[in-house]
C-alpha cells in the first residue's frame, strides 16, 4: 500500500515533467536511438565515447512510446518506478520491510531532484536499474547452497550496467567482492572450489552482455570506430583533470547535489556510521560497506563529478537512510509503544524529504516545462532547440542533412534529419588531447563533403567548452566557409531566462546577436 503511494507520488511529479526539453546527453541518446530505429548502428554516423547500451534502451523506449520528448520521459518514468520497487525489495531483503519502504521513499525523491537533473533520462538511471536488479539476484543466490545458476543471472543483469555506461563496471566488481566477502564471513565453510565456481558463474554472466555487444559491433562493421572512441579517446578523456583538483571539484559538486535535501543526506551518513557501530544491525553491514564503496567509485572516473553522475550513488544512500530510520525506530521502541516508534522514525525521514521538496517546489509541484529547463540549465538553448529544429524540418526534405557546429545533438533528433558529420559533440575538439586537431579537420571534411542543407552555429559557451589553449582551426574555417556558402535564415537569441528573440528569413540576415547564448541557422546558397 505504501509503495503504491510512493509510485503514485512519483507519477504525479514526472507526468508534469514529461515535456521538459531534452538536454544535450538526452539529445545524443535520442538521436542515436533514432538512428538505430533506422537500422544505422552506433559509431557509424555519430561518434561518442559511451558504450551503446543506453542507445539501445532509448531505441526500445521510443519504439514503444514514440519518438518525442514526452515518449522518452515516459520511458524514464517507467524505469524510475521499476527501480524504486527493486530498491524496496533490496532494503526489505537486507533488513526488513520498514527499511525497504524508507529506502524506496528516499530514492524516489532523490532520483527526481533537480539537483541531480532528475527530470532527464540519463544513462545513470539505466545503470542503477541493472545494478540493483543484479544485487537482488546475488543476495538470493548467496542464500542458496552450492554454485547455483542465480550467480550467472546476477552477473548477466549486473553486466548490463557496464554496457549502459562504463562506470557500471564497478557494480560487477562489487558483485564479485560480495561473493568473496560472504564466503569468508563464517556463514559457509571456506571452500576454494565453491568460491571459484560461484565467481566463474558470476563472471560468465557478466561477460555475456559485453561479448554480445562487441560481436554486434563487429558484425555491423563499426568495431574500429567503437574501439577508438570508447577505449582510446575515453582513456584520454578520463585523465584530463589531475588528482590534485579532484577534492575541490567533488566538494563543490556535492553542495549542488545535496541542495535542499541536506537532512536526508545527513541521515544517510548517520546510517553508514550506525551500520559499523557495535549498536547497529549486523545483517546488512557487510553488504552496505561494499555496495556504498563501489557505488561511490562509479561517480569518480575523470574526477568530473557531474550532478547526474550521483544517481548511481543514490541506491546506497537510500538504503543508508532506511538503516538510520530503523535504528531510531528500534531505540524508541524501548520507551514508546507501537506505532509511535515507527511513526517517528518515518516522520524524521519525511521531514527531510518535505524540506527538500519545498526548496524546489516549482519543480516538484507543477512548474512550466520550459521554465524548469531554464532553472536547471541556465541559458543553454534547450527550449530554443525545439523551435529551431521545427524551422529546419519545415524547410527541408527528410533526406537533407544538417550540421550543428556546437554540442546540441537534440536538434538532429527534433528535426528528424541526419547529421552531415559524425561529430555531434564539439567538446572533444576543444580538449587538450592529442586528437583535437585531427578531429576538427575530419569534422570539416565531412561537412564539406556532405554539403548540408542547413548549418546551425551555436554561440553558447557551454556548448563548446572552449578553454585557454584550445585548438582554433575550426573557428577560422567557419569564418570563411559559412559566409561563402550559406545565408543566415534564422536566429534564436537567448537574452535572459525569460526572453528569447526569434528572428527568421530576411530579418535574420542582418540581425546582430545580443545575448551570450544563441543558435543561428544558415541555409545553403543556391
C-alpha positions in Angstrom: 0.0 0.0 0.0 2.7 2.5 1.0 4.8 1.5 -2.0 1.8 2.2 -4.2 1.5 5.7 -2.7 5.2 6.3 -3.4 4.8 5.3 -7.0 1.7 7.4 -7.4 3.6 10.4 -6.0 6.4 9.8 -8.5 3.9 9.6 -11.3 2.3 12.9 -10.2 5.6 14.7 -10.4 7.0 13.0 -13.5 3.9 13.5 -15.6 4.2 17.2 -15.4 7.9 16.9 -16.3 7.3 14.9 -19.5 7.5 18.0 -21.7 10.8 19.4 -20.3 13.0 19.9 -23.3 15.8 17.4 -23.8 19.3 18.5 -22.7 22.5 17.5 -24.5 23.0 14.0 -23.3 19.4 13.1 -23.8 19.7 14.6 -27.3 22.6 12.4 -28.0 20.8 9.3 -26.8 17.6 10.2 -28.6 19.4 10.8 -31.9 21.5 7.6 -31.6 18.3 5.7 -30.8 16.6 7.3 -33.8 19.5 6.1 -36.0 19.2 2.6 -34.6 15.5 2.5 -35.4 16.5 3.4 -39.0 19.0 0.4 -39.0 22.1 2.6 -38.6 24.5 1.2 -36.0 26.2 3.4 -33.4 29.6 5.0 -34.2 28.9 4.9 -37.9 27.0 8.2 -38.5 27.6 9.6 -35.0 30.6 9.4 -32.7 30.8 9.3 -28.9 32.8 7.5 -26.2 29.9 5.9 -24.4 29.0 2.3 -24.6 25.9 1.6 -26.7 23.6 0.1 -24.1 21.8 3.4 -23.4 21.3 4.0 -27.2 19.6 0.6 -27.3 17.4 1.5 -24.3 16.4 4.7 -26.0 15.5 2.9 -29.2 13.4 0.5 -27.2 11.6 3.2 -25.3 10.9 5.2 -28.5 9.7 2.2 -30.3 7.0 1.8 -27.6 6.2 5.4 -26.5 7.1 7.3 -29.7 10.0 9.5 -30.9 9.2 12.5 -28.8 10.3 14.3 -25.6 7.2 13.0 -23.9 7.8 9.5 -25.0 11.4 9.5 -23.8 10.4 10.9 -20.4 7.5 8.4 -20.1 10.1 5.6 -20.6 12.2 7.2 -17.9 9.2 7.2 -15.6 8.7 3.5 -16.1 12.4 2.8 -15.5 12.4 5.0 -12.4 9.3 3.3 -10.9 10.8 -0.2 -11.6 14.0 0.9 -9.8 12.0 2.2 -6.8 10.3 -1.2 -6.5 13.7 -3.0 -6.7 15.2 -0.8 -4.0 12.2 -1.6 -1.8 12.8 -5.3 -2.3 16.6 -4.9 -1.7 16.1 -3.0 1.5 13.5 -5.5 2.7 15.8 -8.4 2.0 18.6 -6.8 3.8 16.9 -5.5 6.9 13.1 -5.8 6.7 10.1 -4.1 5.2 10.5 -0.8 7.1 14.0 -0.2 5.7 12.7 -1.2 2.3 9.9 1.4 2.4 12.1 4.2 3.7 14.8 3.4 1.1 12.2 3.4 -1.7 10.8 6.8 -0.5 14.3 8.3 -0.2 15.4 7.1 -3.6 12.1 8.2 -5.3 12.6 11.8 -4.3 16.4 12.0 -4.5 16.4 10.5 -8.1 13.8 13.0 -9.1 15.6 16.0 -7.6 16.7 18.8 -10.0 20.0 18.8 -8.1 20.8 15.5 -10.0 18.9 16.6 -13.1 16.3 14.0 -12.2 14.0 15.1 -15.0 16.5 13.9 -17.6 16.8 10.3 -18.9 20.5 10.0 -18.3 22.4 6.7 -18.7 22.8 6.6 -14.9 19.1 5.7 -14.4 19.6 2.6 -16.7 22.8 1.7 -14.8 21.0 1.8 -11.5 18.1 -0.4 -12.7 20.6 -3.1 -13.8 22.8 -2.8 -10.8 20.0 -3.1 -8.2 18.4 -5.9 -10.1 21.7 -7.8 -10.2 22.3 -7.2 -6.4 18.9 -8.7 -5.6 19.6 -11.8 -7.6 23.1 -12.0 -6.0 21.6 -11.9 -2.5 19.1 -14.6 -3.4 22.0 -16.7 -4.9 24.1 -16.4 -1.7 21.2 -17.7 0.4 21.2 -21.0 -1.5 23.6 -23.9 -1.1 26.3 -24.5 -3.8 27.1 -22.8 -7.0 23.6 -22.3 -8.3 22.7 -20.6 -11.6 21.4 -17.5 -9.9 25.0 -16.4 -9.8 25.1 -16.5 -13.6 21.8 -14.5 -13.9 23.0 -12.0 -11.3 26.2 -11.5 -13.3 24.3 -11.1 -16.6 21.9 -8.4 -15.2 24.8 -6.6 -13.4 26.8 -6.8 -16.6 24.1 -4.8 -18.3 25.1 -1.8 -16.1 28.5 -1.9 -17.7 27.0 -1.8 -21.2 24.9 1.2 -20.3 27.9 3.2 -19.2 31.5 2.2 -18.5 31.5 3.1 -14.7 28.8 0.4 -14.3 31.8 -2.0 -14.3 32.3 -1.1 -10.6 29.0 -2.9 -9.8 30.4 -6.0 -11.5 33.4 -5.7 -9.2 31.0 -5.1 -6.3 29.2 -8.4 -7.0 32.5 -10.4 -7.1 33.6 -8.7 -3.9 30.3 -9.5 -2.2 30.7 -13.2 -3.1 34.2 -13.3 -1.6 33.1 -11.3 1.5 30.1 -13.6 2.2 32.1 -16.7 1.5 34.6 -15.9 4.3 32.0 -14.4 6.7 31.5 -17.6 8.6 28.1 -18.4 7.1 29.7 -21.0 4.8 32.8 -23.1 5.4 35.7 -21.7 3.3 35.9 -24.0 0.2 38.1 -22.8 -2.7 36.2 -24.9 -5.2 32.8 -23.5 -4.1 34.2 -19.9 -4.3 35.8 -20.5 -7.7 32.6 -21.9 -9.2 30.5 -19.0 -7.9 32.9 -16.4 -9.2 33.1 -18.3 -12.5 29.3 -18.3 -12.9 29.1 -14.6 -12.0 31.9 -13.7 -14.4 30.4 -15.7 -17.2 27.1 -14.0 -16.8 28.7 -10.5 -16.7 30.6 -11.3 -19.9 27.5 -12.2 -21.9 26.3 -8.6 -22.5 29.8 -7.4 -23.3 30.6 -10.2 -25.7 27.2 -9.9 -27.4 27.7 -6.1 -27.8 31.2 -6.5 -29.2 30.1 -9.2 -31.6 27.2 -7.0 -32.8 29.5 -4.0 -33.4 32.0 -6.2 -35.3 29.2 -7.6 -37.4 27.9 -4.1 -38.1 31.4 -3.1 -39.2 31.9 -0.3 -36.6 34.2 -2.1 -34.1 37.2 0.0 -35.0 35.3 3.2 -34.5 33.9 1.9 -31.3 37.4 1.0 -30.1 38.8 4.4 -30.9 36.0 6.4 -29.2 35.1 4.2 -26.2 38.6 2.9 -25.4 41.4 5.1 -26.8 39.8 8.5 -26.7 37.9 7.7 -23.5 41.2 6.8 -21.8 42.5 10.3 -22.6 39.2 11.9 -21.5 39.3 10.5 -18.0 42.9 11.7 -17.4 42.4 15.4 -18.2 41.7 16.5 -14.7 44.6 16.0 -12.3 44.0 14.2 -9.0 45.1 17.4 -7.1 41.9 19.1 -8.3 39.6 16.2 -7.5 38.7 17.1 -4.0 37.8 20.7 -4.8 35.6 19.7 -7.6 34.0 17.0 -5.5 33.2 19.3 -2.6 31.7 21.9 -5.0 29.5 19.4 -6.8 28.4 17.7 -3.6 27.0 21.0 -2.4 24.9 21.3 -5.5 23.8 17.7 -5.4 22.7 17.8 -1.7 20.8 21.1 -2.3 17.7 21.3 -0.1 17.9 17.6 0.8 20.7 18.0 3.3 18.7 16.4 6.1 18.2 13.3 4.0 21.9 13.1 3.3 22.7 13.6 7.0 20.5 10.6 7.7 22.4 8.6 5.1 25.8 9.5 6.7 24.3 8.5 10.1 23.2 5.2 8.6 26.7 4.5 7.4 28.0 5.2 10.9 25.3 3.1 12.5 26.0 0.1 10.2 29.5 -0.1 11.5 28.8 0.7 15.2 28.5 -2.0 17.8 24.9 -1.0 18.2 23.9 -1.2 14.5 22.2 -4.0 12.7 24.7 -6.8 11.8 22.9 -8.4 8.8 23.2 -5.6 6.2 26.6 -4.2 7.3 28.8 -6.4 5.2 26.6 -5.6 2.1 26.3 -1.9 2.8 30.1 -1.3 3.1 30.9 -2.8 -0.3 27.8 -1.5 -2.1 28.4 2.0 -0.8 32.2 1.9 -1.7 31.7 0.7 -5.2 28.7 3.0 -5.8 31.0 5.9 -4.8 33.6 4.7 -7.3 31.1 4.9 -10.2 31.0 8.7 -9.8 34.8 9.1 -9.7 36.2 8.4 -13.2 37.7 11.5 -14.7 37.0 13.5 -11.4 34.2 15.4 -13.2 31.6 14.6 -10.5 28.8 16.0 -12.6 25.4 16.2 -10.9 23.7 13.3 -12.7 26.7 11.0 -12.0 25.5 10.9 -8.4 22.4 9.0 -9.4 24.4 5.8 -9.3 25.2 6.5 -5.6 21.6 7.1 -4.6 20.5 3.4 -4.1 23.2 3.0 -1.4 22.3 6.4 0.0 18.6 5.3 0.2 19.5 2.1 2.0 21.5 4.0 4.5 18.6 6.4 5.2 16.5 3.3 5.8 19.1 1.9 8.3 19.2 5.2 10.1 15.4 5.3 10.4 15.3 1.7 11.6 17.9 2.5 14.3 15.8 5.3 15.6 12.7 3.1 15.5 14.4 0.4 17.5 15.8 2.8 20.1 12.4 4.5 20.6 10.8 1.1 20.9 12.3 0.7 24.3 10.3 3.7 25.6 7.3 4.0 23.4 4.5 1.7 22.4 3.7 0.9 18.7 3.1 2.5 16.4 4.9 5.6 17.8 8.5 4.4 17.2 7.7 3.6 13.6 5.8 6.8 13.0 8.6 8.9 14.5 11.3 7.1 12.5 9.4 7.5 9.3 8.5 11.1 10.2 12.1 12.2 10.6 12.8 11.0 7.0 9.6 12.6 5.7 10.5 15.9 7.3 13.8 15.8 5.4 12.0 15.0 2.2 9.5 17.7 2.7 12.2 20.3 3.3 13.9 19.3 0.0 10.7 19.4 -1.9 9.8 22.8 -0.5 13.2 24.1 -1.6 12.3 23.2 -5.3 8.6 23.4 -5.1 8.1 24.7 -8.7 10.0 21.7 -10.0 8.1 19.1 -7.9 4.7 20.7 -7.9 3.9 21.7 -11.4 6.2 24.4 -12.9 6.0 25.1 -16.7 8.4 22.7 -18.6 10.5 25.3 -20.4 10.9 27.3 -17.2 12.0 24.2 -15.4 14.6 23.6 -18.2 15.8 27.2 -17.8 16.0 27.0 -14.0 18.1 23.8 -14.1 20.2 24.5 -17.2 20.5 28.3 -17.2 20.8 29.9 -20.6 21.6 26.7 -22.5 19.4 26.8 -25.6 17.4 23.6 -24.9 13.9 25.2 -25.3 15.2 27.1 -28.3 16.5 23.9 -30.0 12.8 22.7 -30.3 11.8 25.8 -32.4 15.0 25.8 -34.5 14.5 22.1 -35.3 10.9 22.8 -36.3 12.0 25.5 -38.6 14.6 23.2 -40.2 12.1 20.4 -40.6 9.6 22.7 -42.3 12.2 23.9 -44.8 13.9 20.7 -45.7 13.3 17.2 -47.0 13.8 14.0 -44.9 16.9 13.2 -47.0 18.5 16.6 -46.4 21.4 16.7 -43.9 22.1 19.3 -41.2 25.4 20.2 -39.4 25.4 21.7 -35.9 28.6 23.5 -35.0 28.4 23.1 -31.3 27.2 20.3 -28.9 23.4 20.3 -29.4 22.6 16.9 -30.8 18.9 17.3 -29.7 18.4 19.4 -32.8 19.0 16.4 -35.1 16.5 14.4 -33.1 13.8 17.1 -33.1 14.2 17.8 -36.8 14.4 14.2 -37.8 17.3 14.9 -40.0 20.7 13.2 -40.2 23.9 14.9 -39.2 26.3 15.8 -42.0 29.1 14.8 -39.7 29.7 12.1 -37.1 30.8 14.8 -34.6 27.5 15.5 -32.8 29.5 17.0 -29.9 32.4 19.5 -30.2 33.7 19.1 -26.7 36.4 16.7 -27.8 37.6 19.3 -30.4 38.3 21.8 -27.7 40.0 19.5 -25.2 43.7 19.3 -24.5 44.2 15.9 -26.1 46.3 14.6 -29.0 43.5 14.0 -31.4 41.9 17.5 -31.2 43.3 19.0 -34.5 42.7 15.8 -36.4 39.1 15.6 -35.2 38.5 19.2 -36.3 39.9 18.5 -39.8 37.8 15.3 -40.0 34.6 17.2 -39.0 35.3 19.9 -41.5 36.0 17.4 -44.3 32.7 15.5 -43.5 30.7 18.7 -43.6 32.3 20.0 -46.9 31.7 16.6 -48.5 28.0 16.3 -47.4 27.1 19.9 -48.3 24.3 20.1 -45.6 21.1 21.9 -46.4 21.4 23.8 -43.1 24.2 24.6 -40.7 23.4 25.7 -37.1 26.1 27.7 -35.4 25.9 27.6 -31.6 27.3 30.6 -29.7 26.7 29.2 -26.2 30.0 28.8 -24.3 28.9 25.6 -22.6 28.2 24.0 -25.9 31.8 24.3 -26.9 33.6 24.3 -23.6 36.5 26.2 -25.2 39.4 26.7 -22.8 42.8 28.5 -22.9 44.9 26.6 -25.4 42.1 25.0 -27.3 42.8 24.5 -31.0 41.0 27.2 -33.0 41.4 25.8 -36.5 37.7 25.1 -36.9 36.7 28.7 -35.9 38.9 30.1 -38.7 37.3 27.6 -41.1 33.8 28.7 -40.0 34.7 32.3 -40.6 35.4 31.8 -44.2 33.4 28.7 -45.3 30.0 29.7 -44.0 29.8 33.3 -45.4 30.9 31.9 -48.8 28.4 29.1 -49.0 25.5 29.9 -46.6 23.0 32.6 -45.8 21.6 33.4 -42.4 17.9 32.5 -42.2 17.1 32.1 -38.5 18.3 33.2 -35.1 17.2 32.1 -31.6 18.9 34.7 -29.3 18.7 33.9 -25.6 18.6 37.4 -24.0 17.7 36.2 -20.5 16.0 33.4 -18.6 12.7 35.0 -19.5 13.3 36.4 -23.0 14.4 34.8 -26.3 14.3 36.7 -29.6 13.3 34.5 -32.6 14.1 36.0 -36.0 13.5 34.3 -39.3 14.2 34.6 -43.0 15.2 38.1 -44.3 15.1 39.6 -40.8 17.7 37.1 -39.7 20.2 38.1 -42.3 21.3 41.3 -40.6 20.4 40.5 -37.1 23.1 41.0 -34.5 23.1 38.6 -31.6 22.7 40.4 -28.3 22.8 37.6 -25.7 25.6 35.3 -24.6 23.7 32.2 -25.9 22.2 31.8 -29.3 21.5 29.5 -32.2 22.0 30.9 -35.7 20.6 28.9 -38.7 22.3 29.1 -42.1 20.8 27.9 -45.3 23.0 26.8 -48.2 23.1 29.2 -51.1 21.6 28.0 -54.4 
